[in-house]
């Protein structure tokens, strides 16, 4: 169970265990007394406070041990990592918690690198297990890759001319130059599209936890992220003798880091708005068909995996063409918008309603039997029937309800609900019909195969 609390009270409840990379400064590390520290720890503290989820780190030996702990259930999520196809096989990811550009780091006498593909024969050193290794091998086959055990080893090899370059995050590069004194290194290039989109990775059997953490992630502002990053890469001069040298050497990379973060997070906000628009019906503000398909696929998979009920409701506004013909399309659009508002109010927080097309709407009802979905549809039908639209207009609708059965695909369920909807219309409209056995899809119909497995 999630330890859900009011905002600001997360520390007082039974905490959700999570795993981090114990040695990845300044992003994150685990102290000798088991405390999670670094950029990821500070960001996760905000997520905990704002989502109301109490969290506690589970110390591990190394990154591989952290991965194993999440796989075997000792931890329920990983705090800070890039999403990759291999990781998506067993983890679900939040929106990015932190975005950091990857940069090419070379010795100071190396030329600027505009395109690594033109550097045939040169060597690049990377720590083992990084998410960029597979992409570099694919995109730049002419580079000779060297794998080492740690970030420090990678920078050391470049500094000692044992490798020509490394590709690391800007934040890690600035931290390493400051901490270990690699002052013969420089940032020699930036690879667009190789940004680190660092997210929280949650076990696939924890969808509620991922959604709750995601809500916390989306509350963090660009200014808060930049302030946290600056706190962990800020210049701290230990010796008066080195102050001026350190300031000159570190001023530029720190300025580049902060400027990059500012514009990256502004771009993230724009992308988030575009993402919302791509999932939303412009007229009604409901989920559009594409977004409904995504949610539907996930819900039917979850219903089948965990043997949980799932029902859907197809709604068609009765004689809607006559509304447009009599009152005009502007009035018809207003009817659609007001129906969308009625549907939002009538449904529960766990339901999803979207515009399926024209005057047809689809309602997804997870954790709902077909009998309960029938009652829900009947309540919405009666609400609509007595609702006063402008110009004295009265609008009714027909409803088809279907529940998920063992072995159902998305299309199986849709076809049964569609058959029920047409029976409601054939029987005189303004009514709810529950799908029967005759609404099933033949096995050779060739529909999508995402299915509820047999009991």
C-alpha positions as CSV (number, residue, x, y, z in Angstrom):
1,X,0.0,0.0,0.0
2,X,1.1,3.6,-0.6
3,X,1.9,5.7,2.4
4,X,-0.2,8.6,1.3
5,X,-0.4,11.7,3.4
6,X,-1.4,15.3,3.2
7,X,1.3,17.5,1.7
8,X,4.1,18.3,4.1
9,X,3.3,15.3,6.4
10,X,5.1,12.6,4.4
11,X,7.8,11.9,6.9
12,X,5.5,10.7,9.6
13,X,4.1,7.6,7.8
14,X,5.5,4.2,6.9
15,X,7.9,5.0,4.1
16,X,8.2,3.6,0.6
17,X,11.6,2.0,0.1
18,X,13.5,3.1,-3.0
19,X,17.0,2.6,-4.4
20,X,19.6,5.0,-5.8
21,X,23.0,4.9,-7.3
22,X,25.2,5.0,-4.2
23,X,28.2,6.6,-6.1
24,X,27.1,9.1,-8.8
25,X,27.9,12.6,-7.4
26,X,26.7,15.2,-7.8
27,X,23.5,13.6,-9.0
28,X,23.2,11.2,-6.0
29,X,25.1,9.1,-3.5
30,X,24.5,7.3,-0.3
31,X,26.4,8.5,2.8
32,X,28.1,6.2,5.3
33,X,25.1,6.6,7.6
34,X,22.6,5.6,4.8
35,X,21.4,9.1,3.8
36,X,20.5,9.8,0.2
37,X,22.3,13.0,-0.9
38,X,22.8,15.1,-4.1
39,X,20.6,16.7,-6.8
40,X,18.3,13.6,-7.0
41,X,17.9,13.5,-3.2
42,X,16.8,17.2,-3.0
43,X,14.4,16.8,-6.0
44,X,13.0,13.6,-4.5
45,X,12.4,15.4,-1.2
46,X,10.2,17.9,-3.0
47,X,8.3,15.1,-4.8
48,X,7.8,13.4,-1.4
49,X,6.5,16.6,0.2
50,X,4.1,17.5,-2.6
51,X,2.8,14.1,-3.4
52,X,2.3,13.1,0.2
53,X,4.3,9.9,-0.1
54,X,6.8,9.1,2.7
55,X,10.1,7.8,1.2
56,X,13.2,6.1,2.6
57,X,16.4,5.1,0.7
58,X,17.6,1.5,0.9
59,X,21.4,1.5,0.8
60,X,23.0,-0.8,-1.7
61,X,26.6,-1.8,-2.6
62,X,26.5,-0.4,-6.1
63,X,24.3,0.4,-9.1
64,X,23.9,-3.2,-10.1
65,X,22.8,-4.0,-6.6
66,X,20.2,-1.2,-6.8
67,X,18.8,-2.7,-10.0
68,X,18.6,-6.1,-8.4
69,X,16.8,-4.7,-5.3
70,X,14.1,-3.2,-7.5
71,X,13.7,-6.3,-9.5
72,X,13.3,-8.5,-6.4
73,X,11.0,-6.1,-4.6
74,X,13.2,-4.8,-1.8
75,X,12.9,-1.4,-3.4
76,X,9.8,-0.1,-5.2
77,X,11.5,2.4,-7.5
78,X,14.8,3.8,-8.7
79,X,15.3,7.5,-8.0
80,X,17.2,8.8,-11.0
81,X,17.8,7.2,-14.4
82,X,17.4,7.6,-18.1
83,X,14.6,5.7,-19.8
84,X,15.8,3.1,-22.3
85,X,13.9,0.3,-24.3
86,X,15.5,-2.4,-22.1
87,X,14.5,-0.6,-18.9
88,X,11.0,-0.1,-20.1
89,X,10.5,-3.9,-20.2
90,X,10.3,-3.9,-16.4
91,X,10.0,-0.2,-15.3
92,X,7.4,2.6,-15.8
93,X,8.8,6.1,-15.8
94,X,7.6,9.5,-14.5
95,X,8.0,12.7,-16.5
96,X,11.6,14.0,-16.3
97,X,12.7,14.9,-12.8
98,X,15.9,16.7,-14.2
99,X,17.2,17.4,-17.7
100,X,20.9,17.7,-18.3
101,X,22.8,18.0,-21.6
102,X,25.5,15.5,-22.4
103,X,28.8,17.1,-23.5
104,X,32.0,15.9,-25.1
105,X,34.9,16.5,-22.8
106,X,38.5,16.5,-24.2
107,X,41.9,17.8,-23.3
108,X,42.3,21.5,-23.7
109,X,44.4,21.1,-26.8
110,X,41.8,19.1,-28.7
111,X,39.8,20.8,-31.5
112,X,36.1,21.6,-31.1
113,X,34.0,18.6,-32.0
114,X,31.1,19.5,-34.3
115,X,30.4,15.9,-35.4
116,X,31.9,12.8,-33.7
117,X,31.1,10.8,-36.9
118,X,33.9,12.7,-38.6
119,X,36.4,11.5,-35.9
120,X,37.2,8.1,-37.3
121,X,39.7,6.2,-35.3
122,X,39.5,8.3,-32.2
123,X,38.6,6.8,-28.8
124,X,35.8,7.6,-26.4
125,X,35.8,6.3,-22.8
126,X,32.6,5.7,-20.9
127,X,31.7,4.2,-17.5
128,X,30.2,0.8,-17.7
129,X,26.4,0.5,-17.7
130,X,25.7,4.0,-19.0
131,X,22.5,4.5,-21.1
132,X,24.4,6.2,-23.9
133,X,26.8,3.4,-24.7
134,X,24.3,1.6,-27.0
135,X,23.4,4.8,-28.8
136,X,27.1,5.8,-29.3
137,X,27.9,2.4,-30.8
138,X,24.9,2.7,-33.2
139,X,25.4,6.4,-34.2
140,X,29.2,6.6,-34.3
141,X,30.6,3.2,-35.3
142,X,33.9,4.8,-36.3
143,X,34.7,5.7,-32.6
144,X,36.6,3.2,-30.6
145,X,34.9,2.7,-27.2
146,X,36.7,2.0,-24.0
147,X,34.7,1.0,-20.9
148,X,35.9,1.8,-17.3
149,X,34.5,1.3,-13.8
150,X,33.7,4.9,-12.8
151,X,33.2,8.5,-13.9
152,X,36.5,9.4,-12.3
153,X,38.3,6.7,-14.3
154,X,36.8,8.2,-17.5
155,X,38.0,11.7,-16.9
156,X,41.4,10.4,-15.7
157,X,42.0,8.5,-19.0
158,X,41.2,11.6,-21.1
159,X,43.4,13.8,-18.9
160,X,46.3,11.3,-19.3
161,X,45.9,11.0,-23.1
162,X,44.8,7.3,-22.7
163,X,41.5,8.3,-24.5
164,X,40.6,11.2,-26.8
165,X,37.3,12.1,-25.2
166,X,34.4,11.1,-23.0
167,X,30.7,11.9,-23.2
168,X,29.2,12.9,-19.9
169,X,26.5,15.1,-18.4
170,X,27.4,18.8,-18.1
171,X,26.6,18.7,-14.3
172,X,28.9,15.7,-13.7
173,X,31.6,17.2,-15.8
174,X,31.6,20.5,-13.9
175,X,31.5,18.6,-10.6
176,X,34.4,16.3,-11.6
177,X,36.6,19.2,-12.8
178,X,36.0,21.1,-9.6
179,X,36.4,18.1,-7.2
180,X,39.3,16.2,-8.8
181,X,41.2,19.1,-10.4
182,X,41.0,18.0,-14.0
183,X,41.9,21.6,-15.2
184,X,43.5,20.4,-18.4
185,X,40.0,19.3,-19.7
186,X,37.4,21.3,-21.5
187,X,33.9,21.0,-22.9
188,X,34.6,20.5,-26.7
189,X,31.1,19.9,-28.0
190,X,27.5,19.1,-27.4
191,X,25.4,16.4,-29.0
192,X,21.8,17.5,-29.6
193,X,19.3,14.7,-28.8
194,X,21.7,13.2,-26.2
195,X,20.2,15.0,-23.3
196,X,19.8,13.1,-20.0
197,X,16.1,13.0,-19.3
198,X,16.5,11.7,-15.7
199,X,13.3,10.2,-14.4
200,X,12.0,8.1,-11.5
201,X,11.7,4.4,-12.6
202,X,8.9,2.5,-10.9
203,X,8.2,-1.2,-10.9
204,X,5.6,-2.0,-13.5
205,X,3.3,-3.6,-10.9
206,X,3.1,-0.2,-9.1
207,X,1.0,2.0,-11.4
208,X,-0.6,4.0,-8.5
209,X,2.8,4.8,-7.1
210,X,4.1,6.0,-10.4
211,X,1.1,8.2,-10.9
212,X,1.4,9.7,-7.4
213,X,5.1,10.4,-7.9
214,X,4.5,11.9,-11.3
215,X,2.1,14.4,-9.8
216,X,4.8,15.5,-7.4
217,X,7.4,15.7,-10.2
218,X,5.1,18.0,-12.3
219,X,4.9,20.6,-9.4
220,X,8.7,21.3,-9.4
221,X,9.5,24.5,-11.3
222,X,12.5,25.2,-13.5
223,X,13.7,27.8,-11.0
224,X,13.7,25.1,-8.2
225,X,15.6,22.7,-10.4
226,X,18.2,25.3,-11.3
227,X,18.6,26.3,-7.6
228,X,19.2,22.7,-6.6
229,X,21.7,22.1,-9.4
230,X,23.6,25.3,-8.5
231,X,23.7,24.3,-4.8
232,X,25.5,21.1,-5.7
233,X,27.9,22.4,-8.4
234,X,28.6,25.8,-6.7
235,X,32.3,26.8,-6.3
236,X,33.6,26.3,-2.8
237,X,37.2,27.6,-2.5
238,X,39.3,25.7,0.1
239,X,42.6,27.5,-0.4
240,X,43.2,31.2,-0.9
241,X,46.1,30.4,-3.1
242,X,43.9,28.7,-5.7
243,X,40.9,31.1,-5.6
244,X,41.5,33.1,-8.7
245,X,42.5,30.1,-10.8
246,X,39.5,28.2,-9.7
247,X,37.1,31.1,-10.4
248,X,38.5,31.6,-13.9
249,X,38.4,27.9,-14.8
250,X,35.0,27.2,-13.4
251,X,33.1,30.4,-14.2
252,X,32.4,29.4,-17.8
253,X,31.2,25.8,-17.3
254,X,29.0,26.8,-14.4
255,X,27.5,29.7,-16.4
256,X,27.0,27.2,-19.3
257,X,25.3,24.8,-17.0
258,X,22.9,27.3,-15.5
259,X,22.1,28.9,-18.8
260,X,21.5,25.4,-20.4
261,X,19.3,24.4,-17.5
262,X,17.2,27.5,-17.7
263,X,16.5,27.1,-21.4
264,X,16.0,23.3,-21.2
265,X,13.4,23.7,-18.5
266,X,11.6,26.4,-20.5
267,X,11.6,24.0,-23.4
268,X,10.2,21.3,-21.2
269,X,7.3,23.5,-20.2
270,X,6.5,24.2,-23.9
271,X,6.8,20.5,-24.6
272,X,4.5,19.6,-21.7
273,X,1.9,22.0,-23.1
274,X,2.2,20.5,-26.6
275,X,1.9,17.0,-25.0
276,X,-1.3,18.0,-23.3
277,X,-2.7,19.4,-26.5
278,X,-1.8,16.3,-28.4
279,X,-3.8,14.2,-25.9
280,X,-6.8,16.6,-25.6
281,X,-9.9,17.1,-27.8
282,X,-9.7,20.8,-28.7
283,X,-13.5,21.5,-28.5
284,X,-14.5,19.6,-25.3
285,X,-11.3,19.5,-23.4
286,X,-11.7,15.7,-22.9
287,X,-9.2,13.1,-23.8
288,X,-9.0,12.6,-27.6
289,X,-9.2,9.3,-29.4
290,X,-5.4,8.8,-29.4
291,X,-5.1,9.3,-25.7
292,X,-8.1,7.1,-25.0
293,X,-6.4,4.3,-27.0
294,X,-3.3,4.6,-24.9
295,X,-5.2,4.5,-21.6
296,X,-7.5,1.7,-22.9
297,X,-4.5,-0.5,-23.8
298,X,-2.9,-0.1,-20.3
299,X,-6.2,-0.7,-18.5
300,X,-7.1,-3.9,-20.3
301,X,-3.6,-5.2,-19.8
302,X,-3.8,-4.4,-16.0
303,X,-7.3,-5.9,-15.8
304,X,-6.1,-9.1,-17.3
305,X,-2.9,-9.3,-15.4
306,X,-4.4,-8.8,-12.0
307,X,-7.9,-10.3,-12.7
308,X,-9.6,-7.0,-12.0
309,X,-12.9,-5.8,-13.4
310,X,-13.0,-3.3,-16.3
311,X,-16.0,-1.9,-18.1
312,X,-16.6,0.6,-20.9
313,X,-19.5,2.8,-21.9
314,X,-20.1,4.0,-25.5
315,X,-22.3,7.1,-25.7
316,X,-24.0,8.5,-28.8
317,X,-26.0,11.8,-28.6
318,X,-29.4,11.1,-30.2
319,X,-30.4,12.8,-33.5
320,X,-27.4,15.1,-33.3
321,X,-27.4,15.8,-37.1
322,X,-30.8,17.3,-36.6
323,X,-29.4,19.6,-33.9
324,X,-26.8,20.9,-36.3
325,X,-29.3,21.3,-39.1
326,X,-31.9,23.1,-36.9
327,X,-29.6,25.3,-34.8
328,X,-26.3,25.4,-36.6
329,X,-22.9,24.0,-35.9
330,X,-22.0,26.6,-33.3
331,X,-25.0,25.6,-31.2
332,X,-24.1,21.9,-31.8
333,X,-20.6,22.5,-30.6
334,X,-22.0,24.1,-27.4
335,X,-24.1,21.0,-26.8
336,X,-21.0,18.8,-27.1
337,X,-19.1,21.1,-24.6
338,X,-22.0,21.1,-22.1
339,X,-22.4,17.3,-22.3
340,X,-18.6,16.9,-21.7
341,X,-19.1,19.0,-18.5
342,X,-22.0,16.8,-17.4
343,X,-20.0,13.7,-18.0
344,X,-17.1,14.9,-15.9
345,X,-19.3,15.7,-13.0
346,X,-21.2,12.4,-13.2
347,X,-18.2,10.2,-13.3
348,X,-15.8,9.1,-10.6
349,X,-12.2,10.2,-10.3
350,X,-10.9,6.8,-11.6
351,X,-13.0,6.9,-14.8
352,X,-11.8,8.5,-18.0
353,X,-14.2,10.1,-20.5
354,X,-13.1,11.1,-24.0
355,X,-14.4,12.1,-27.3
356,X,-14.4,9.0,-29.5
357,X,-15.5,10.9,-32.7
358,X,-18.2,13.4,-33.7
359,X,-21.0,13.1,-31.2
360,X,-19.8,9.8,-29.8
361,X,-18.0,9.5,-26.5
362,X,-16.1,6.6,-24.7
363,X,-16.0,6.2,-20.9
364,X,-13.4,3.8,-19.4
365,X,-14.3,2.5,-16.0
366,X,-11.5,0.5,-14.3
367,X,-12.3,-1.6,-11.2
368,X,-15.9,-1.6,-12.3
369,X,-18.2,-4.5,-13.0
370,X,-20.6,-4.2,-16.0
371,X,-23.5,-4.0,-13.7
372,X,-21.9,-1.0,-11.9
373,X,-21.1,0.6,-15.2
374,X,-24.7,0.1,-16.3
375,X,-25.9,2.0,-13.2
376,X,-23.3,4.7,-13.9
377,X,-24.5,5.1,-17.5
378,X,-28.2,5.2,-16.4
379,X,-27.3,8.0,-13.9
380,X,-25.7,10.0,-16.7
381,X,-28.6,9.3,-19.1
382,X,-31.1,10.7,-16.6
383,X,-28.9,13.7,-15.8
384,X,-28.7,14.5,-19.5
385,X,-32.4,14.0,-20.1
386,X,-33.5,16.7,-17.7
387,X,-30.6,19.2,-18.4
388,X,-31.7,22.5,-19.8
389,X,-29.7,23.4,-22.9
390,X,-30.0,26.9,-24.4
391,X,-33.1,27.7,-26.5
392,X,-35.1,25.2,-24.6
393,X,-33.3,22.3,-26.3
394,X,-33.6,18.9,-24.7
395,X,-30.9,16.3,-25.6
396,X,-30.9,12.6,-25.0
397,X,-28.3,9.9,-25.6
398,X,-28.0,6.2,-26.2
399,X,-25.5,4.1,-24.2
400,X,-23.8,0.7,-24.8
401,X,-22.1,-1.0,-21.9
402,X,-19.7,-3.9,-22.0
403,X,-17.5,-5.6,-19.3
404,X,-14.1,-7.2,-19.9
405,X,-14.1,-11.0,-20.1
406,X,-11.2,-13.5,-20.0
407,X,-9.2,-13.3,-23.2
408,X,-10.7,-10.0,-24.4
409,X,-8.7,-7.7,-26.6
410,X,-9.4,-3.9,-26.8
411,X,-11.4,-4.6,-30.0
412,X,-13.5,-7.4,-28.5
413,X,-14.7,-5.1,-25.8
414,X,-15.3,-2.2,-28.2
415,X,-17.3,-4.3,-30.6
416,X,-19.6,-5.6,-27.8
417,X,-20.2,-2.1,-26.5
418,X,-20.8,-0.9,-30.1
419,X,-23.4,-3.7,-30.6
420,X,-25.1,-2.8,-27.4
421,X,-25.2,0.9,-28.4
422,X,-26.8,0.1,-31.7
423,X,-29.4,-2.0,-30.0
424,X,-30.2,1.0,-27.7
425,X,-30.7,3.1,-30.8
426,X,-32.7,0.5,-32.6
427,X,-34.9,0.1,-29.6
428,X,-35.9,3.8,-29.6
429,X,-32.8,5.6,-28.2
430,X,-32.6,7.4,-24.8
431,X,-31.7,4.1,-23.1
432,X,-28.8,2.0,-21.8
433,X,-28.2,-1.5,-23.1
434,X,-25.8,-4.0,-21.6
435,X,-23.8,-6.1,-24.1
436,X,-24.7,-9.8,-24.4
437,X,-22.9,-12.9,-25.6
438,X,-23.7,-12.1,-29.2
439,X,-21.4,-9.1,-29.1
440,X,-18.1,-11.1,-29.1
441,X,-15.5,-10.9,-31.8
442,X,-14.6,-14.1,-33.8
443,X,-11.1,-15.4,-33.1
444,X,-10.0,-14.9,-36.8
445,X,-11.0,-11.2,-37.0
446,X,-7.4,-10.0,-36.9
447,X,-7.8,-7.3,-34.2
448,X,-5.2,-6.2,-31.7
449,X,-3.9,-8.9,-29.4
450,X,-3.6,-7.0,-26.1
451,X,-5.9,-9.1,-24.1
452,X,-7.3,-10.2,-20.7
453,X,-5.7,-13.6,-20.2
454,X,-7.9,-16.6,-19.4
455,X,-8.7,-17.3,-15.8
